[in-house]
């Protein structure tokens, strides 16, 4: 089975619910991106990623760039590993409260205009096809994959810290959790 690394983006320059809906990384986040790159490149050759995939959002792209540059590969953008889709009826100001409510429950109970359990299935299916890849994603999307792999319905299976690296294995069809990444001491920032 091939290794797959699921990495949460580095610390953004503003938090969710802030004025910038697509913030880049702050200085600490940039340092975290370089540390993630160094960790990924320190893997034995057989486990080292050869491809880099990112959510379309700037904080993920900026976290992915040092790894892609070091490997000499482009960053492939994949919307499937992007942020959890917000219901169309919600404003940007309402999103934080909606997310806090979603964090308290199960995937099937999230209030919205889509099937969020199907969304997490789509993420797992996409990841299963990506061997030897570093995938830069988001807190909730990572929880979508991990909760599915652990067989739990809770939205929050764990609290991945910024640039937390969750290790998975895939044979191209199935996905297996090897090790959860580092957890944050605080809630989502």
Residue pairs with C-beta under 8 A, 6 or more apart in sequence:
1 169
1 170
1 171
1 176
2 131
2 132
2 169
2 170
2 171
2 172
3 43
3 47
3 49
3 131
3 132
3 167
3 168
3 169
3 178
4 49
4 127
4 130
4 131
4 132
4 133
4 135
4 167
4 168
4 169
4 170
4 175
5 40
5 49
5 133
5 134
5 135
5 165
5 166
5 167
5 168
6 127
6 135
6 137
6 142
6 145
6 165
6 166
6 167
6 168
6 181
7 36
7 63
7 64
7 134
7 135
7 136
7 137
7 163
7 164
7 165
7 166
7 181
8 136
8 137
8 138
8 139
8 142
8 160
8 161
8 162
8 163
8 164
8 181
9 25
9 29
9 55
9 57
9 59
9 60
9 62
9 63
9 136
9 137
9 138
9 162
9 163
10 25
10 28
10 29
10 30
10 31
10 32
10 33
10 36
10 59
10 62
10 63
10 162
10 163
11 25
11 26
11 28
11 29
11 32
11 162
11 189
12 23
12 24
12 25
12 26
12 29
12 59
13 20
13 23
13 24
13 25
13 26
13 29
14 20
14 23
15 189
16 95
16 96
16 99
16 188
17 92
17 93
17 95
17 96
21 92
22 57
22 58
22 59
23 58
23 59
24 58
24 59
24 62
25 32
25 33
25 59
25 62
25 63
28 162
29 59
29 62
29 63
29 162
30 62
32 63
32 162
32 163
33 62
33 63
33 64
33 65
33 66
33 67
33 163
34 66
35 163
36 63
36 66
36 67
36 163
36 165
37 66
37 67
37 70
39 165
40 48
40 49
40 67
40 134
40 165
41 48
41 67
41 70
41 71
43 49
48 132
49 67
49 71
49 132
49 133
49 134
50 71
50 73
50 132
50 133
51 73
51 76
51 130
51 132
51 133
51 134
52 64
52 67
52 68
52 71
52 73
52 74
52 75
52 76
52 133
52 134
52 136
53 64
53 75
53 76
53 77
53 78
53 81
53 130
53 133
53 134
53 135
53 136
54 60
54 61
54 63
54 64
54 75
54 76
54 77
54 78
54 81
54 135
54 136
54 137
55 61
55 77
55 78
55 79
55 81
55 82
55 83
55 136
55 137
55 138
55 141
56 77
56 78
56 79
56 82
57 82
57 83
57 138
60 82
60 136
60 137
60 138
61 75
61 77
61 136
63 136
63 163
64 75
64 134
64 136
65 75
67 134
67 136
68 74
68 75
78 126
78 135
80 122
80 123
80 126
81 123
81 126
81 127
81 135
81 136
81 137
81 138
81 141
82 137
82 138
82 141
83 138
83 140
83 141
84 99
84 102
84 116
84 119
84 138
84 140
84 141
84 144
85 112
85 114
85 119
86 95
86 98
86 112
87 98
87 111
87 112
87 113
87 114
88 113
89 113
90 98
98 111
98 112
99 140
99 188
101 111
102 110
102 111
102 116
102 140
102 155
103 155
103 156
103 188
104 155
105 154
105 155
106 153
106 154
106 155
107 116
107 117
107 120
107 144
107 147
107 153
107 155
108 116
108 117
108 153
110 116
110 155
119 144
120 144
120 145
120 147
120 148
121 148
123 141
123 144
123 145
123 148
124 144
124 145
124 148
124 149
124 175
127 135
127 145
127 168
127 170
127 175
128 170
128 172
128 173
128 174
128 175
129 170
129 172
129 173
130 170
131 170
131 172
139 159
139 160
139 188
140 155
142 160
142 164
142 166
142 181
143 155
143 156
143 157
143 158
143 160
145 166
145 168
145 175
146 157
146 158
146 166
146 177
146 180
147 153
147 154
147 155
147 156
147 157
149 168
149 175
149 176
149 177
150 157
150 177
158 180
158 183
159 183
159 184
159 187
159 188
160 166
160 180
160 181
160 182
160 183
160 184
161 181
161 182
161 183
161 184
161 185
162 184
162 189
164 181
164 182
164 183
164 184
165 181
165 182
166 177
166 179
166 180
166 181
167 177
167 178
167 179
167 181
168 175
168 176
168 177
168 178
169 175
169 176
169 178
170 176
